[in-house]
């Protein structure tokens, strides 16, 4: 199970934050709760551009592995690894969207944020119908 938490440049730039917004900690807690009610004994592989924030704010009562070694020109490996997980919890980020989209598991569960943008932008066609919006 992958969890992607995007913060970095969005959290640092007020203009970008006003348009894109960030997924709340409650979103991630609800997504984890949703998954743990369906998947038996899940393990979570966590990907983020702000791992310090993640470790401080996200507490999970299941095995967790923090994947933070793919930097710079190796960043694509995070997307590749997310696509290899059985299931995905994604951020409002095209990076994690592609990680989930490229996941070939026919029984995958993808949890996506119900609100994709902070600004009033129509995002009704971004999330496939088979994905869960929370």
Short mmCIF file of the C-alpha atoms (twelve columns), coordinates in Angstrom:
data_MODEL
# 
_entry.id   MODEL 
# 
loop_
_atom_site.group_PDB 
_atom_site.id 
_atom_site.type_symbol 
_atom_site.label_atom_id 
_atom_site.label_alt_id 
_atom_site.label_comp_id 
_atom_site.label_asym_id 
_atom_site.label_seq_id 
_atom_site.Cartn_x 
_atom_site.Cartn_y 
_atom_site.Cartn_z 
_atom_site.pdbx_PDB_model_num 
ATOM 1   C CA . UNK A 1   0.000   0.000  0.000   1 
ATOM 2   C CA . UNK A 2   1.522   3.318  -1.035  1 
ATOM 3   C CA . UNK A 3   0.733   6.654  0.542   1 
ATOM 4   C CA . UNK A 4   1.921   9.777  -1.253  1 
ATOM 5   C CA . UNK A 5   2.011   13.036 0.693   1 
ATOM 6   C CA . UNK A 6   2.855   16.097 -1.371  1 
ATOM 7   C CA . UNK A 7   3.780   19.251 0.522   1 
ATOM 8   C CA . UNK A 8   7.171   20.773 -0.361  1 
ATOM 9   C CA . UNK A 9   6.809   23.491 -2.991  1 
ATOM 10  C CA . UNK A 10  3.039   23.856 -2.464  1 
ATOM 11  C CA . UNK A 11  3.344   24.474 1.279   1 
ATOM 12  C CA . UNK A 12  6.166   26.969 0.668   1 
ATOM 13  C CA . UNK A 13  4.416   29.122 -1.946  1 
ATOM 14  C CA . UNK A 14  1.242   31.017 -0.887  1 
ATOM 15  C CA . UNK A 15  0.105   31.533 -4.505  1 
ATOM 16  C CA . UNK A 16  0.441   27.842 -5.361  1 
ATOM 17  C CA . UNK A 17  -1.171  26.878 -2.059  1 
ATOM 18  C CA . UNK A 18  -4.195  29.095 -2.826  1 
ATOM 19  C CA . UNK A 19  -4.764  27.261 -6.122  1 
ATOM 20  C CA . UNK A 20  -3.787  23.676 -5.338  1 
ATOM 21  C CA . UNK A 21  -4.172  23.377 -1.579  1 
ATOM 22  C CA . UNK A 22  -2.837  20.499 0.477   1 
ATOM 23  C CA . UNK A 23  -4.537  17.307 1.589   1 
ATOM 24  C CA . UNK A 24  -5.306  17.500 5.289   1 
ATOM 25  C CA . UNK A 25  -4.035  15.098 7.911   1 
ATOM 26  C CA . UNK A 26  -7.695  14.104 8.390   1 
ATOM 27  C CA . UNK A 27  -7.869  13.035 4.733   1 
ATOM 28  C CA . UNK A 28  -4.905  10.711 5.245   1 
ATOM 29  C CA . UNK A 29  -6.299  9.342  8.523   1 
ATOM 30  C CA . UNK A 30  -9.668  8.651  6.876   1 
ATOM 31  C CA . UNK A 31  -8.003  7.029  3.870   1 
ATOM 32  C CA . UNK A 32  -5.883  4.795  6.121   1 
ATOM 33  C CA . UNK A 33  -8.976  3.875  8.150   1 
ATOM 34  C CA . UNK A 34  -10.848 3.048  4.935   1 
ATOM 35  C CA . UNK A 35  -8.035  0.792  3.728   1 
ATOM 36  C CA . UNK A 36  -7.482  -0.951 7.054   1 
ATOM 37  C CA . UNK A 37  -11.189 -1.879 7.153   1 
ATOM 38  C CA . UNK A 38  -10.817 -3.661 3.793   1 
ATOM 39  C CA . UNK A 39  -7.225  -4.900 3.570   1 
ATOM 40  C CA . UNK A 40  -6.033  -7.461 6.080   1 
ATOM 41  C CA . UNK A 41  -2.699  -6.667 7.769   1 
ATOM 42  C CA . UNK A 42  -1.627  -3.810 5.474   1 
ATOM 43  C CA . UNK A 43  1.902   -2.474 5.281   1 
ATOM 44  C CA . UNK A 44  2.338   1.135  4.201   1 
ATOM 45  C CA . UNK A 45  5.087   2.518  1.980   1 
ATOM 46  C CA . UNK A 46  5.125   6.266  2.464   1 
ATOM 47  C CA . UNK A 47  6.449   8.667  -0.162  1 
ATOM 48  C CA . UNK A 48  6.761   12.401 0.429   1 
ATOM 49  C CA . UNK A 49  8.752   15.504 -0.366  1 
ATOM 50  C CA . UNK A 50  8.445   16.475 3.312   1 
ATOM 51  C CA . UNK A 51  9.191   13.310 5.248   1 
ATOM 52  C CA . UNK A 52  10.010  15.240 8.419   1 
ATOM 53  C CA . UNK A 53  6.437   16.587 8.498   1 
ATOM 54  C CA . UNK A 54  5.034   13.123 7.766   1 
ATOM 55  C CA . UNK A 55  6.948   11.445 10.592  1 
ATOM 56  C CA . UNK A 56  5.855   14.152 13.008  1 
ATOM 57  C CA . UNK A 57  2.167   14.251 12.027  1 
ATOM 58  C CA . UNK A 58  1.079   10.888 10.645  1 
ATOM 59  C CA . UNK A 59  0.823   8.009  13.100  1 
ATOM 60  C CA . UNK A 60  -0.110  4.593  11.687  1 
ATOM 61  C CA . UNK A 61  -0.669  1.459  13.767  1 
ATOM 62  C CA . UNK A 62  0.626   -0.842 11.025  1 
ATOM 63  C CA . UNK A 63  4.068   -1.498 9.573   1 
ATOM 64  C CA . UNK A 64  5.363   1.620  7.783   1 
ATOM 65  C CA . UNK A 65  8.327   2.128  5.526   1 
ATOM 66  C CA . UNK A 66  9.444   5.663  4.722   1 
ATOM 67  C CA . UNK A 67  10.818  5.871  1.188   1 
ATOM 68  C CA . UNK A 68  12.929  9.018  1.065   1 
ATOM 69  C CA . UNK A 69  16.093  8.104  -0.795  1 
ATOM 70  C CA . UNK A 70  14.960  8.881  -4.374  1 
ATOM 71  C CA . UNK A 71  16.018  12.480 -4.927  1 
ATOM 72  C CA . UNK A 72  16.674  14.714 -7.943  1 
ATOM 73  C CA . UNK A 73  17.110  12.718 -11.143 1 
ATOM 74  C CA . UNK A 74  16.103  9.546  -9.275  1 
ATOM 75  C CA . UNK A 75  12.713  10.927 -8.166  1 
ATOM 76  C CA . UNK A 76  10.924  8.955  -10.886 1 
ATOM 77  C CA . UNK A 77  11.666  5.832  -8.849  1 
ATOM 78  C CA . UNK A 78  9.079   6.933  -6.276  1 
ATOM 79  C CA . UNK A 79  6.384   6.888  -8.972  1 
ATOM 80  C CA . UNK A 80  7.629   3.525  -10.224 1 
ATOM 81  C CA . UNK A 81  7.566   2.059  -6.713  1 
ATOM 82  C CA . UNK A 82  4.085   3.489  -6.011  1 
ATOM 83  C CA . UNK A 83  2.853   1.813  -9.199  1 
ATOM 84  C CA . UNK A 84  4.160   -1.545 -7.931  1 
ATOM 85  C CA . UNK A 85  2.173   -1.429 -4.671  1 
ATOM 86  C CA . UNK A 86  -1.109  -3.358 -4.445  1 
ATOM 87  C CA . UNK A 87  -3.114  -0.258 -3.467  1 
ATOM 88  C CA . UNK A 88  -2.607  3.515  -3.369  1 
ATOM 89  C CA . UNK A 89  -3.596  6.486  -1.253  1 
ATOM 90  C CA . UNK A 90  -2.826  9.521  -3.346  1 
ATOM 91  C CA . UNK A 91  -2.444  13.249 -2.804  1 
ATOM 92  C CA . UNK A 92  -3.978  15.936 -5.034  1 
ATOM 93  C CA . UNK A 93  -0.858  15.577 -7.126  1 
ATOM 94  C CA . UNK A 94  -0.309  14.383 -10.678 1 
ATOM 95  C CA . UNK A 95  2.805   12.574 -9.462  1 
ATOM 96  C CA . UNK A 96  0.840   10.262 -7.162  1 
ATOM 97  C CA . UNK A 97  -2.077  10.142 -9.650  1 
ATOM 98  C CA . UNK A 98  0.278   8.652  -12.239 1 
ATOM 99  C CA . UNK A 99  1.698   6.230  -9.678  1 
ATOM 100 C CA . UNK A 100 -1.839  4.913  -9.075  1 
ATOM 101 C CA . UNK A 101 -2.855  5.020  -12.754 1 
ATOM 102 C CA . UNK A 102 0.203   2.950  -13.740 1 
ATOM 103 C CA . UNK A 103 -0.596  0.360  -11.057 1 
ATOM 104 C CA . UNK A 104 -1.627  -2.764 -13.034 1 
ATOM 105 C CA . UNK A 105 -3.143  -4.632 -10.069 1 
ATOM 106 C CA . UNK A 106 -6.628  -5.523 -11.358 1 
ATOM 107 C CA . UNK A 107 -7.978  -5.457 -7.772  1 
ATOM 108 C CA . UNK A 108 -6.282  -2.230 -6.720  1 
ATOM 109 C CA . UNK A 109 -7.953  0.182  -4.358  1 
ATOM 110 C CA . UNK A 110 -7.079  3.799  -5.028  1 
ATOM 111 C CA . UNK A 111 -8.143  6.423  -2.510  1 
ATOM 112 C CA . UNK A 112 -8.083  9.997  -3.800  1 
ATOM 113 C CA . UNK A 113 -9.039  13.327 -2.238  1 
ATOM 114 C CA . UNK A 114 -12.565 14.461 -2.986  1 
ATOM 115 C CA . UNK A 115 -11.310 18.045 -3.310  1 
ATOM 116 C CA . UNK A 116 -8.509  18.203 -5.891  1 
ATOM 117 C CA . UNK A 117 -8.027  21.996 -5.976  1 
ATOM 118 C CA . UNK A 118 -8.338  24.680 -3.320  1 
ATOM 119 C CA . UNK A 119 -9.502  27.175 -5.955  1 
ATOM 120 C CA . UNK A 120 -12.894 26.817 -7.639  1 
ATOM 121 C CA . UNK A 121 -11.729 24.646 -10.544 1 
ATOM 122 C CA . UNK A 122 -13.837 21.849 -12.002 1 
ATOM 123 C CA . UNK A 123 -11.994 18.605 -11.279 1 
ATOM 124 C CA . UNK A 124 -14.856 16.170 -11.932 1 
ATOM 125 C CA . UNK A 125 -12.977 14.404 -14.735 1 
ATOM 126 C CA . UNK A 126 -9.672  13.862 -12.909 1 
ATOM 127 C CA . UNK A 127 -10.501 10.838 -10.750 1 
ATOM 128 C CA . UNK A 128 -11.598 7.599  -12.488 1 
ATOM 129 C CA . UNK A 129 -14.987 6.256  -11.379 1 
ATOM 130 C CA . UNK A 130 -13.447 3.102  -9.876  1 
ATOM 131 C CA . UNK A 131 -11.306 5.119  -7.450  1 
ATOM 132 C CA . UNK A 132 -12.604 6.023  -3.994  1 
ATOM 133 C CA . UNK A 133 -12.988 9.727  -3.232  1 
ATOM 134 C CA . UNK A 134 -12.726 10.777 0.396   1 
# 
